[in-house]
């Protein structure tokens, strides 16, 4: 345990303890080694007095070990009905949300759980029955974020033998024997059947998981290289060339590997937008994936700015830093713009305060270098500005809501300096 996870020797952690044999044995091992840990227990109120007995047992164990004790209780069945999920899923969600809160609000760096080899095999078979790739066949990961599972190399039988030898006491959860739950059905019916096929059958399945873990490592290396080759960062999004993307071998697996970290795990749906019309998009909890002509654009939702944002700039304001950095410099003569991120206008033609805002429907302006007026939406289409870049553009308008500058792109010629201009205002964005 220590060789695999040396961080447990140097940093304090919380050990999730149910009062069952696995977590109690792990608690004894951590105490014997002399690690800095606390015990945490969840009472799901599913077994009446037995649930309370579990909580009291773990509290007494914490006192025996002279370690801190955290506890909480949940109305699990009510939560399951409200969220329309199974009791098992409700319990899992509630406990891990609580564990995360503990980690965030305490001095403890990690959460340690007592999942063992049989748990990993059960998870593998559950995932296999539901349809899965390599990740699902790996079962339970040894470490994910702040969660560490040091007991995975050991079987349930090995843990039980150790507990008996060391005369360790624990409480048995009677619901573990019920086969109405899928995991218990696999534990009590399917695993014994697999074990009966061959004396080392379960060991061989566990060994297969180790081989799959190595295969998954190679797969991740390939996907990382592929992502570096195909994903190109722009100021507003990640751009992926469609032709190159769709030419990859093992396309479905490649798409899953490339996009699942962003919340897109359905390869068929990704192919669907690739083959669809420009503007077609997919949404995940965190990202948007959009087809834009010959590219896919991947954009984080949190980067999208609210279209209702507006920032007012008074006549005597020299600079702003929110939402973007801009300088406003008065002058007696026109400054020659050095790049697209600065313009000079005739200050007498402006009505203050100026307003910095996003694009809105119906915006019109008179682009410098063009004749007549133009809808801003059409101008941006002609300039091939994608939807994500469009959403992050800023418009500088005056108090009459006349567009002065599509910041960084094009000024409005109504405010251009001319031979009789005697008040100049230089507008400059700062990187």
SEPA-834174 format. One record per residue (C-alpha): residue number from 1; chain; x, y, z. Coordinates in Angstrom, 2 decimals. Layout:
<recs>
+-------+-------+---------+---------+---------+
| marmi | kolfi |      c1 |      c2 |      c3 |
+-------+-------+---------+---------+---------+
|   NUM |     A |       X |       Y |       Z |
...
+-------+-------+---------+---------+---------+
</recs>
This chain:
<recs>
+-------+-------+---------+---------+---------+
| marmi | kolfi |      c1 |      c2 |      c3 |
+-------+-------+---------+---------+---------+
|     1 |     A |    0.00 |    0.00 |    0.00 |
|     2 |     A |    2.75 |    2.42 |    0.99 |
|     3 |     A |    4.91 |    1.58 |   -2.03 |
|     4 |     A |    2.03 |    2.28 |   -4.42 |
|     5 |     A |    0.80 |    5.42 |   -2.69 |
|     6 |     A |    3.70 |    7.15 |   -0.86 |
|     7 |     A |    1.59 |   10.32 |   -0.59 |
|     8 |     A |   -0.39 |    8.63 |    2.18 |
|     9 |     A |    2.74 |    8.71 |    4.35 |
|    10 |     A |    3.24 |   12.44 |    3.94 |
|    11 |     A |   -0.30 |   13.86 |    3.81 |
|    12 |     A |   -3.38 |   13.33 |    5.98 |
|    13 |     A |   -6.39 |   11.56 |    4.49 |
|    14 |     A |   -9.97 |   10.58 |    5.21 |
|    15 |     A |  -10.81 |    6.88 |    5.28 |
|    16 |     A |  -14.39 |    6.03 |    4.29 |
|    17 |     A |  -15.55 |    3.43 |    6.81 |
|    18 |     A |  -18.89 |    1.61 |    6.58 |
|    19 |     A |  -18.26 |   -0.69 |    9.60 |
|    20 |     A |  -17.93 |   -3.61 |    7.16 |
|    21 |     A |  -14.95 |   -5.94 |    7.06 |
|    22 |     A |  -13.12 |   -4.27 |    4.17 |
|    23 |     A |  -12.98 |   -0.71 |    5.52 |
|    24 |     A |  -12.44 |   -1.83 |    9.13 |
|    25 |     A |   -9.45 |   -3.96 |    8.10 |
|    26 |     A |   -8.07 |   -1.01 |    6.13 |
|    27 |     A |   -8.51 |    1.24 |    9.17 |
|    28 |     A |   -6.56 |   -1.24 |   11.33 |
|    29 |     A |   -3.78 |   -1.38 |    8.74 |
|    30 |     A |   -3.52 |    2.42 |    8.57 |
|    31 |     A |   -3.39 |    2.64 |   12.36 |
|    32 |     A |   -0.74 |   -0.06 |   12.57 |
|    33 |     A |    1.43 |    1.73 |   10.01 |
|    34 |     A |    1.01 |    5.01 |   11.89 |
|    35 |     A |   -0.62 |    7.08 |    9.15 |
|    36 |     A |   -2.39 |   10.40 |    9.71 |
|    37 |     A |   -6.05 |    9.80 |    8.94 |
|    38 |     A |   -9.64 |   10.39 |   10.03 |
|    39 |     A |  -12.63 |    8.08 |    9.75 |
|    40 |     A |  -15.79 |    9.16 |    7.91 |
|    41 |     A |  -19.13 |    7.34 |    7.98 |
|    42 |     A |  -22.40 |    7.82 |    6.07 |
|    43 |     A |  -25.70 |    6.68 |    7.59 |
|    44 |     A |  -28.11 |    6.11 |    4.71 |
|    45 |     A |  -31.04 |    5.26 |    7.03 |
|    46 |     A |  -31.94 |    2.18 |    4.99 |
|    47 |     A |  -31.78 |   -0.50 |    7.72 |
|    48 |     A |  -33.29 |    1.19 |   10.79 |
|    49 |     A |  -31.45 |    0.36 |   14.01 |
|    50 |     A |  -28.76 |   -1.55 |   12.11 |
|    51 |     A |  -27.75 |    1.62 |   10.26 |
|    52 |     A |  -27.41 |    3.48 |   13.56 |
|    53 |     A |  -25.39 |    0.59 |   14.98 |
|    54 |     A |  -22.93 |    0.91 |   12.08 |
|    55 |     A |  -22.49 |    4.62 |   12.77 |
|    56 |     A |  -21.90 |    3.99 |   16.49 |
|    57 |     A |  -19.40 |    1.21 |   15.71 |
|    58 |     A |  -17.28 |    3.47 |   13.48 |
|    59 |     A |  -17.42 |    6.29 |   16.02 |
|    60 |     A |  -16.13 |    3.93 |   18.71 |
|    61 |     A |  -13.41 |    2.71 |   16.36 |
|    62 |     A |  -12.29 |    6.32 |   15.84 |
|    63 |     A |  -12.12 |    6.79 |   19.63 |
|    64 |     A |  -10.15 |    3.55 |   19.98 |
|    65 |     A |   -7.64 |    4.75 |   17.37 |
|    66 |     A |   -7.65 |    8.35 |   18.69 |
|    67 |     A |   -8.40 |    9.71 |   15.23 |
|    68 |     A |  -10.95 |   12.36 |   14.14 |
|    69 |     A |  -14.41 |   11.17 |   13.20 |
|    70 |     A |  -16.80 |   12.65 |   10.61 |
|    71 |     A |  -20.36 |   11.47 |   10.16 |
|    72 |     A |  -23.51 |   12.40 |    8.31 |
|    73 |     A |  -26.90 |   10.89 |    7.55 |
|    74 |     A |  -29.17 |   10.97 |    4.51 |
|    75 |     A |  -32.80 |   10.34 |    3.69 |
|    76 |     A |  -31.64 |    8.15 |    0.84 |
|    77 |     A |  -34.99 |    6.75 |   -0.28 |
|    78 |     A |  -36.53 |   10.22 |   -0.44 |
|    79 |     A |  -33.59 |   11.47 |   -2.49 |
|    80 |     A |  -33.88 |    8.48 |   -4.85 |
|    81 |     A |  -37.56 |    9.19 |   -5.46 |
|    82 |     A |  -36.94 |   12.91 |   -6.00 |
|    83 |     A |  -34.07 |   12.29 |   -8.43 |
|    84 |     A |  -35.82 |    9.28 |  -10.03 |
|    85 |     A |  -32.82 |    6.99 |   -9.60 |
|    86 |     A |  -32.11 |    3.72 |   -7.82 |
|    87 |     A |  -31.41 |    3.66 |   -4.09 |
|    88 |     A |  -27.88 |    2.43 |   -4.81 |
|    89 |     A |  -27.20 |    5.30 |   -7.22 |
|    90 |     A |  -28.70 |    7.76 |   -4.74 |
|    91 |     A |  -26.45 |    6.48 |   -1.95 |
|    92 |     A |  -23.39 |    6.67 |   -4.17 |
|    93 |     A |  -24.14 |   10.25 |   -5.26 |
|    94 |     A |  -24.87 |   11.43 |   -1.72 |
|    95 |     A |  -21.77 |    9.93 |   -0.15 |
|    96 |     A |  -19.33 |   11.16 |   -2.80 |
|    97 |     A |  -20.79 |   14.66 |   -2.74 |
|    98 |     A |  -20.28 |   14.68 |    1.02 |
|    99 |     A |  -16.77 |   13.27 |    0.74 |
|   100 |     A |  -15.87 |   15.98 |   -1.77 |
|   101 |     A |  -17.17 |   18.65 |    0.59 |
|   102 |     A |  -15.05 |   17.19 |    3.40 |
|   103 |     A |  -11.93 |   17.27 |    1.27 |
|   104 |     A |  -12.60 |   20.85 |    0.18 |
|   105 |     A |  -13.30 |   22.16 |    3.68 |
|   106 |     A |  -10.81 |   20.23 |    5.83 |
|   107 |     A |   -7.07 |   19.73 |    6.09 |
|   108 |     A |   -7.25 |   16.29 |    4.49 |
|   109 |     A |   -5.78 |   15.81 |    1.03 |
|   110 |     A |   -7.21 |   12.44 |   -0.01 |
|   111 |     A |  -10.16 |   10.12 |    0.42 |
|   112 |     A |   -9.19 |    6.47 |    0.86 |
|   113 |     A |  -11.72 |    3.70 |    0.21 |
|   114 |     A |  -11.50 |   -0.06 |    0.78 |
|   115 |     A |  -12.52 |   -1.30 |   -2.66 |
|   116 |     A |  -10.79 |   -4.61 |   -3.35 |
|   117 |     A |  -10.15 |   -6.99 |   -6.26 |
|   118 |     A |  -13.62 |   -8.57 |   -6.15 |
|   119 |     A |  -15.23 |   -5.12 |   -6.28 |
|   120 |     A |  -13.20 |   -4.40 |   -9.42 |
|   121 |     A |  -14.33 |   -7.68 |  -11.01 |
|   122 |     A |  -17.97 |   -6.96 |  -10.13 |
|   123 |     A |  -17.73 |   -3.49 |  -11.65 |
|   124 |     A |  -16.16 |   -4.95 |  -14.77 |
|   125 |     A |  -19.03 |   -7.41 |  -15.21 |
|   126 |     A |  -21.65 |   -4.72 |  -14.53 |
|   127 |     A |  -20.08 |   -2.48 |  -17.18 |
|   128 |     A |  -19.75 |   -5.40 |  -19.58 |
|   129 |     A |  -23.46 |   -6.18 |  -19.23 |
|   130 |     A |  -24.34 |   -2.56 |  -20.03 |
|   131 |     A |  -21.88 |   -2.16 |  -22.91 |
|   132 |     A |  -18.48 |   -0.58 |  -22.41 |
|   133 |     A |  -15.00 |    0.04 |  -23.78 |
|   134 |     A |  -11.62 |   -0.58 |  -22.21 |
|   135 |     A |  -12.17 |    1.96 |  -19.43 |
|   136 |     A |  -15.26 |    0.13 |  -18.20 |
|   137 |     A |  -13.48 |   -3.23 |  -18.28 |
|   138 |     A |  -10.77 |   -1.90 |  -15.99 |
|   139 |     A |  -13.30 |   -1.91 |  -13.17 |
|   140 |     A |  -12.36 |    0.42 |  -10.33 |
|   141 |     A |   -9.37 |    2.78 |  -10.85 |
|   142 |     A |   -6.59 |    2.75 |   -8.26 |
|   143 |     A |   -6.60 |    6.53 |   -8.10 |
|   144 |     A |   -8.88 |    9.22 |   -9.49 |
|   145 |     A |   -8.47 |   12.85 |   -8.51 |
|   146 |     A |   -8.37 |   12.85 |   -4.69 |
|   147 |     A |   -9.66 |    9.25 |   -4.28 |
|   148 |     A |   -7.18 |    6.44 |   -3.55 |
|   149 |     A |   -8.02 |    2.73 |   -3.38 |
|   150 |     A |   -5.04 |    0.84 |   -1.92 |
|   151 |     A |   -6.84 |   -2.51 |   -1.34 |
|   152 |     A |   -7.45 |   -3.35 |   -5.01 |
|   153 |     A |   -4.66 |   -5.98 |   -5.19 |
|   154 |     A |   -6.38 |   -8.08 |   -2.50 |
|   155 |     A |   -9.39 |  -10.38 |   -2.80 |
|   156 |     A |  -12.35 |  -10.48 |   -0.43 |
|   157 |     A |  -11.16 |  -13.89 |    0.80 |
|   158 |     A |   -7.66 |  -12.58 |    1.57 |
|   159 |     A |   -9.11 |   -9.68 |    3.55 |
|   160 |     A |  -11.39 |  -12.03 |    5.49 |
|   161 |     A |   -8.47 |  -14.35 |    6.30 |
|   162 |     A |   -6.43 |  -11.41 |    7.60 |
|   163 |     A |   -9.33 |  -10.18 |    9.75 |
|   164 |     A |   -9.79 |  -13.64 |   11.25 |
|   165 |     A |   -6.08 |  -14.04 |   11.94 |
|   166 |     A |   -5.84 |  -10.61 |   13.60 |
|   167 |     A |   -9.15 |  -11.11 |   15.46 |
|   168 |     A |  -10.57 |   -7.90 |   14.02 |
|   169 |     A |  -14.23 |   -7.21 |   14.73 |
|   170 |     A |  -16.61 |   -5.67 |   12.22 |
|   171 |     A |  -20.34 |   -5.48 |   11.49 |
|   172 |     A |  -21.95 |   -7.37 |    8.63 |
|   173 |     A |  -24.47 |   -5.53 |    6.46 |
|   174 |     A |  -27.40 |   -7.91 |    6.03 |
|   175 |     A |  -28.36 |   -6.27 |    2.73 |
|   176 |     A |  -25.12 |   -7.58 |    1.20 |
|   177 |     A |  -26.71 |  -11.03 |    1.07 |
|   178 |     A |  -29.77 |   -9.91 |   -0.90 |
|   179 |     A |  -29.64 |  -10.70 |   -4.62 |
|   180 |     A |  -32.26 |   -8.17 |   -5.72 |
|   181 |     A |  -29.41 |   -5.74 |   -6.38 |
|   182 |     A |  -27.33 |   -6.30 |   -9.54 |
|   183 |     A |  -23.97 |   -6.11 |   -7.78 |
|   184 |     A |  -25.02 |   -8.62 |   -5.13 |
|   185 |     A |  -26.41 |  -10.95 |   -7.81 |
|   186 |     A |  -23.04 |  -10.89 |   -9.56 |
|   187 |     A |  -21.23 |  -11.35 |   -6.25 |
|   188 |     A |  -23.26 |  -14.30 |   -4.99 |
|   189 |     A |  -24.23 |  -16.04 |   -8.24 |
|   190 |     A |  -22.03 |  -15.08 |  -11.19 |
|   191 |     A |  -18.58 |  -14.87 |   -9.57 |
|   192 |     A |  -18.92 |  -18.30 |   -7.90 |
|   193 |     A |  -20.01 |  -19.72 |  -11.26 |
|   194 |     A |  -16.93 |  -18.24 |  -12.98 |
|   195 |     A |  -14.74 |  -19.55 |  -10.17 |
|   196 |     A |  -16.16 |  -23.04 |  -10.66 |
|   197 |     A |  -14.98 |  -23.06 |  -14.28 |
|   198 |     A |  -11.32 |  -23.15 |  -13.30 |
|   199 |     A |   -9.42 |  -23.00 |   -9.99 |
|   200 |     A |   -7.69 |  -19.75 |  -10.99 |
|   201 |     A |  -10.51 |  -18.27 |  -13.07 |
|   202 |     A |  -11.04 |  -15.14 |  -10.95 |
|   203 |     A |   -7.29 |  -14.60 |  -10.68 |
|   204 |     A |   -7.05 |  -14.87 |  -14.46 |
|   205 |     A |   -9.83 |  -12.31 |  -14.96 |
|   206 |     A |   -8.01 |   -9.94 |  -12.58 |
|   207 |     A |   -4.80 |  -10.51 |  -14.56 |
|   208 |     A |   -6.69 |   -9.69 |  -17.76 |
|   209 |     A |   -7.69 |   -6.38 |  -16.18 |
|   210 |     A |   -4.00 |   -5.62 |  -15.62 |
|   211 |     A |   -3.25 |   -6.31 |  -19.28 |
|   212 |     A |   -6.16 |   -4.10 |  -20.29 |
|   213 |     A |   -4.80 |   -1.35 |  -18.05 |
|   214 |     A |   -1.53 |   -1.43 |  -20.01 |
|   215 |     A |   -3.48 |   -1.39 |  -23.28 |
|   216 |     A |   -5.45 |    1.62 |  -22.01 |
|   217 |     A |   -2.16 |    3.41 |  -21.21 |
|   218 |     A |   -0.96 |    2.89 |  -24.78 |
|   219 |     A |   -4.34 |    4.06 |  -26.07 |
|   220 |     A |   -4.11 |    7.26 |  -24.00 |
|   221 |     A |   -0.64 |    7.96 |  -25.38 |
|   222 |     A |   -1.94 |    7.57 |  -28.93 |
|   223 |     A |   -4.98 |    9.78 |  -28.28 |
|   224 |     A |   -2.76 |   12.47 |  -26.71 |
|   225 |     A |   -0.58 |   12.46 |  -29.82 |
|   226 |     A |   -3.64 |   12.54 |  -32.08 |
|   227 |     A |   -5.14 |   15.43 |  -30.12 |
|   228 |     A |   -1.90 |   17.39 |  -30.41 |
|   229 |     A |   -1.96 |   16.78 |  -34.16 |
|   230 |     A |   -5.64 |   17.60 |  -34.80 |
|   231 |     A |   -6.64 |   20.17 |  -32.15 |
|   232 |     A |   -5.55 |   23.74 |  -32.86 |
|   233 |     A |   -6.12 |   26.47 |  -30.31 |
|   234 |     A |   -7.62 |   29.75 |  -31.49 |
|   235 |     A |   -8.38 |   32.78 |  -29.30 |
|   236 |     A |  -11.94 |   31.60 |  -28.80 |
|   237 |     A |  -12.14 |   27.86 |  -29.45 |
|   238 |     A |  -10.34 |   24.66 |  -30.40 |
|   239 |     A |  -10.51 |   24.10 |  -34.14 |
|   240 |     A |  -10.39 |   20.60 |  -35.68 |
|   241 |     A |  -10.06 |   20.04 |  -39.42 |
|   242 |     A |  -12.89 |   17.71 |  -40.45 |
|   243 |     A |  -11.09 |   16.02 |  -43.32 |
|   244 |     A |   -8.15 |   15.04 |  -41.12 |
|   245 |     A |  -10.42 |   13.99 |  -38.28 |
|   246 |     A |  -12.64 |   11.72 |  -40.38 |
|   247 |     A |   -9.65 |   10.08 |  -42.08 |
|   248 |     A |   -8.46 |    8.49 |  -38.84 |
|   249 |     A |   -8.43 |    4.72 |  -38.53 |
|   250 |     A |  -10.64 |    3.15 |  -35.84 |
|   251 |     A |  -12.74 |    6.30 |  -36.14 |
|   252 |     A |  -15.32 |    5.54 |  -33.46 |
|   253 |     A |  -12.66 |    4.72 |  -30.87 |
|   254 |     A |  -10.62 |    7.77 |  -31.87 |
|   255 |     A |  -13.63 |   10.08 |  -31.56 |
|   256 |     A |  -14.48 |    8.67 |  -28.14 |
|   257 |     A |  -10.92 |    9.11 |  -26.93 |
|   258 |     A |  -10.60 |   12.63 |  -28.33 |
|   259 |     A |  -13.92 |   14.07 |  -27.19 |
|   260 |     A |  -15.04 |   12.12 |  -24.11 |
|   261 |     A |  -12.95 |   14.34 |  -21.77 |
|   262 |     A |  -15.20 |   17.21 |  -22.91 |
|   263 |     A |  -18.41 |   15.29 |  -22.23 |
|   264 |     A |  -19.02 |   13.84 |  -25.72 |
|   265 |     A |  -19.02 |   10.04 |  -25.57 |
|   266 |     A |  -21.41 |    9.19 |  -28.43 |
|   267 |     A |  -19.23 |    8.71 |  -31.50 |
|   268 |     A |  -22.26 |    8.33 |  -33.79 |
|   269 |     A |  -23.59 |   11.73 |  -32.69 |
|   270 |     A |  -20.19 |   13.34 |  -33.37 |
|   271 |     A |  -20.10 |   11.81 |  -36.85 |
|   272 |     A |  -23.63 |   13.09 |  -37.34 |
|   273 |     A |  -22.65 |   16.73 |  -36.87 |
|   274 |     A |  -19.50 |   16.21 |  -38.97 |
|   275 |     A |  -21.70 |   15.09 |  -41.86 |
|   276 |     A |  -24.45 |   17.62 |  -41.17 |
|   277 |     A |  -24.94 |   21.22 |  -42.23 |
|   278 |     A |  -22.72 |   24.03 |  -41.01 |
|   279 |     A |  -24.05 |   25.30 |  -37.70 |
|   280 |     A |  -25.10 |   21.89 |  -36.38 |
|   281 |     A |  -23.94 |   21.41 |  -32.80 |
|   282 |     A |  -23.77 |   19.08 |  -29.81 |
|   283 |     A |  -23.95 |   20.15 |  -26.17 |
|   284 |     A |  -22.38 |   18.55 |  -23.12 |
|   285 |     A |  -22.52 |   19.79 |  -19.54 |
|   286 |     A |  -19.33 |   21.79 |  -20.06 |
|   287 |     A |  -18.74 |   22.24 |  -23.80 |
|   288 |     A |  -20.27 |   22.96 |  -27.19 |
|   289 |     A |  -19.16 |   21.15 |  -30.34 |
|   290 |     A |  -20.14 |   22.94 |  -33.54 |
|   291 |     A |  -19.65 |   22.31 |  -37.24 |
|   292 |     A |  -18.35 |   25.43 |  -38.96 |
|   293 |     A |  -17.77 |   24.83 |  -42.67 |
|   294 |     A |  -14.78 |   22.48 |  -42.92 |
|   295 |     A |  -14.02 |   22.47 |  -39.21 |
|   296 |     A |  -15.37 |   21.37 |  -35.87 |
|   297 |     A |  -15.17 |   24.00 |  -33.16 |
|   298 |     A |  -14.92 |   22.98 |  -29.52 |
|   299 |     A |  -15.83 |   25.66 |  -27.05 |
|   300 |     A |  -16.11 |   25.75 |  -23.25 |
|   301 |     A |  -19.51 |   26.99 |  -22.14 |
|   302 |     A |  -18.00 |   29.07 |  -19.36 |
|   303 |     A |  -16.21 |   31.17 |  -21.97 |
|   304 |     A |  -19.48 |   32.30 |  -23.53 |
|   305 |     A |  -20.28 |   35.84 |  -22.47 |
|   306 |     A |  -23.77 |   37.00 |  -21.65 |
|   307 |     A |  -25.35 |   38.97 |  -24.47 |
|   308 |     A |  -26.84 |   41.31 |  -21.86 |
|   309 |     A |  -23.49 |   42.52 |  -20.52 |
|   310 |     A |  -22.90 |   46.25 |  -21.01 |
|   311 |     A |  -20.14 |   48.50 |  -19.68 |
|   312 |     A |  -20.44 |   52.29 |  -19.79 |
|   313 |     A |  -17.46 |   54.56 |  -20.40 |
|   314 |     A |  -17.55 |   58.23 |  -19.42 |
|   315 |     A |  -15.94 |   61.00 |  -21.48 |
|   316 |     A |  -13.10 |   61.54 |  -19.01 |
|   317 |     A |  -12.31 |   57.82 |  -18.54 |
|   318 |     A |   -8.64 |   57.15 |  -19.48 |
|   319 |     A |   -8.82 |   53.32 |  -19.44 |
|   320 |     A |  -10.84 |   50.26 |  -18.46 |
|   321 |     A |   -9.79 |   46.74 |  -17.49 |
|   322 |     A |  -13.22 |   45.05 |  -17.50 |
|   323 |     A |  -14.44 |   43.23 |  -19.54 |
|   324 |     A |  -11.40 |   43.91 |  -21.72 |
|   325 |     A |   -8.49 |   46.28 |  -21.33 |
|   326 |     A |   -8.82 |   49.49 |  -23.35 |
|   327 |     A |   -7.15 |   52.91 |  -23.34 |
|   328 |     A |   -8.77 |   56.20 |  -24.43 |
|   329 |     A |   -6.29 |   58.91 |  -25.30 |
|   330 |     A |   -7.19 |   62.50 |  -26.34 |
|   331 |     A |   -4.97 |   64.21 |  -28.87 |
|   332 |     A |   -4.53 |   67.29 |  -31.03 |
|   333 |     A |   -3.68 |   65.25 |  -34.08 |
|   334 |     A |   -4.53 |   61.85 |  -35.48 |
|   335 |     A |   -2.42 |   58.96 |  -34.24 |
|   336 |     A |   -1.54 |   56.53 |  -36.98 |
|   337 |     A |   -2.98 |   53.10 |  -36.03 |
|   338 |     A |   -0.24 |   50.50 |  -35.65 |
|   339 |     A |   -2.45 |   47.41 |  -35.74 |
|   340 |     A |   -6.13 |   46.31 |  -35.96 |
|   341 |     A |   -6.49 |   46.76 |  -32.21 |
|   342 |     A |   -6.43 |   50.55 |  -32.27 |
|   343 |     A |   -8.34 |   53.27 |  -34.12 |
|   344 |     A |   -8.54 |   57.06 |  -34.03 |
|   345 |     A |  -11.93 |   58.80 |  -34.27 |
|   346 |     A |  -13.31 |   62.33 |  -34.32 |
|   347 |     A |  -14.30 |   62.85 |  -30.70 |
|   348 |     A |  -16.80 |   65.65 |  -31.51 |
|   349 |     A |  -18.94 |   63.15 |  -33.43 |
|   350 |     A |  -19.39 |   60.89 |  -30.41 |
|   351 |     A |  -22.15 |   61.09 |  -27.83 |
|   352 |     A |  -21.07 |   59.95 |  -24.35 |
|   353 |     A |  -21.14 |   57.77 |  -22.43 |
|   354 |     A |  -19.78 |   55.10 |  -24.73 |
|   355 |     A |  -20.98 |   51.57 |  -24.16 |
|   356 |     A |  -19.09 |   48.32 |  -24.59 |
|   357 |     A |  -21.50 |   45.47 |  -25.31 |
|   358 |     A |  -22.02 |   42.30 |  -27.28 |
|   359 |     A |  -23.71 |   41.95 |  -30.67 |
|   360 |     A |  -27.47 |   42.19 |  -30.69 |
|   361 |     A |  -30.05 |   41.38 |  -33.31 |
|   362 |     A |  -30.51 |   44.10 |  -35.90 |
|   363 |     A |  -27.11 |   45.75 |  -35.42 |
|   364 |     A |  -26.11 |   47.90 |  -38.43 |
|   365 |     A |  -22.94 |   49.81 |  -39.12 |
|   366 |     A |  -21.05 |   51.62 |  -41.87 |
|   367 |     A |  -17.79 |   49.69 |  -42.27 |
|   368 |     A |  -14.66 |   51.66 |  -43.09 |
|   369 |     A |  -13.54 |   50.85 |  -46.64 |
|   370 |     A |  -17.03 |   49.85 |  -47.80 |
|   371 |     A |  -19.94 |   51.78 |  -49.26 |
|   372 |     A |  -23.35 |   52.00 |  -47.62 |
|   373 |     A |  -24.43 |   50.31 |  -44.43 |
|   374 |     A |  -24.31 |   46.64 |  -43.61 |
|   375 |     A |  -25.96 |   44.32 |  -41.16 |
|   376 |     A |  -23.35 |   43.30 |  -38.64 |
|   377 |     A |  -24.47 |   39.67 |  -38.80 |
|   378 |     A |  -23.92 |   39.60 |  -42.58 |
|   379 |     A |  -20.55 |   41.34 |  -42.26 |
|   380 |     A |  -19.39 |   38.68 |  -39.78 |
|   381 |     A |  -20.60 |   35.88 |  -42.07 |
|   382 |     A |  -18.74 |   37.42 |  -44.99 |
|   383 |     A |  -15.62 |   37.67 |  -42.83 |
|   384 |     A |  -16.08 |   33.98 |  -41.91 |
|   385 |     A |  -16.32 |   34.76 |  -38.20 |
|   386 |     A |  -17.56 |   31.59 |  -36.50 |
|   387 |     A |  -20.34 |   31.52 |  -33.92 |
|   388 |     A |  -17.98 |   31.20 |  -30.97 |
|   389 |     A |  -15.79 |   34.09 |  -32.03 |
|   390 |     A |  -18.94 |   36.09 |  -32.70 |
|   391 |     A |  -20.23 |   35.48 |  -29.18 |
|   392 |     A |  -17.02 |   36.81 |  -27.67 |
|   393 |     A |  -16.76 |   39.95 |  -29.82 |
|   394 |     A |  -17.20 |   43.36 |  -28.21 |
|   395 |     A |  -19.00 |   46.28 |  -29.84 |
|   396 |     A |  -18.14 |   49.85 |  -28.87 |
|   397 |     A |  -21.14 |   52.10 |  -29.42 |
|   398 |     A |  -21.96 |   55.66 |  -28.40 |
|   399 |     A |  -24.88 |   56.92 |  -26.32 |
|   400 |     A |  -27.13 |   56.92 |  -29.41 |
|   401 |     A |  -26.27 |   53.20 |  -29.84 |
|   402 |     A |  -24.37 |   53.89 |  -33.05 |
|   403 |     A |  -21.59 |   51.37 |  -33.56 |
|   404 |     A |  -18.21 |   53.07 |  -33.38 |
|   405 |     A |  -16.02 |   50.00 |  -33.58 |
|   406 |     A |  -16.35 |   46.25 |  -33.92 |
|   407 |     A |  -13.40 |   45.88 |  -31.60 |
|   408 |     A |  -10.38 |   44.39 |  -33.28 |
|   409 |     A |  -12.13 |   44.03 |  -36.65 |
|   410 |     A |  -13.57 |   47.12 |  -38.30 |
|   411 |     A |  -14.36 |   50.74 |  -37.41 |
|   412 |     A |  -17.48 |   52.64 |  -38.46 |
|   413 |     A |  -16.69 |   55.33 |  -41.03 |
|   414 |     A |  -19.22 |   57.78 |  -39.54 |
|   415 |     A |  -16.63 |   58.65 |  -36.89 |
|   416 |     A |  -13.56 |   58.82 |  -39.12 |
|   417 |     A |  -11.25 |   61.78 |  -38.76 |
|   418 |     A |  -11.20 |   64.32 |  -41.60 |
|   419 |     A |   -9.46 |   67.54 |  -42.58 |
|   420 |     A |  -11.49 |   69.67 |  -40.13 |
|   421 |     A |  -11.17 |   67.33 |  -37.14 |
|   422 |     A |   -9.66 |   69.14 |  -34.17 |
|   423 |     A |  -10.41 |   66.68 |  -31.35 |
|   424 |     A |   -8.99 |   63.21 |  -31.73 |
|   425 |     A |   -9.65 |   60.18 |  -29.59 |
|   426 |     A |   -7.38 |   57.17 |  -29.89 |
|   427 |     A |   -9.02 |   53.88 |  -28.86 |
|   428 |     A |   -6.67 |   51.00 |  -28.15 |
|   429 |     A |   -7.20 |   47.48 |  -26.80 |
|   430 |     A |   -4.44 |   45.99 |  -24.69 |
|   431 |     A |   -3.43 |   42.32 |  -24.85 |
+-------+-------+---------+---------+---------+
</recs>
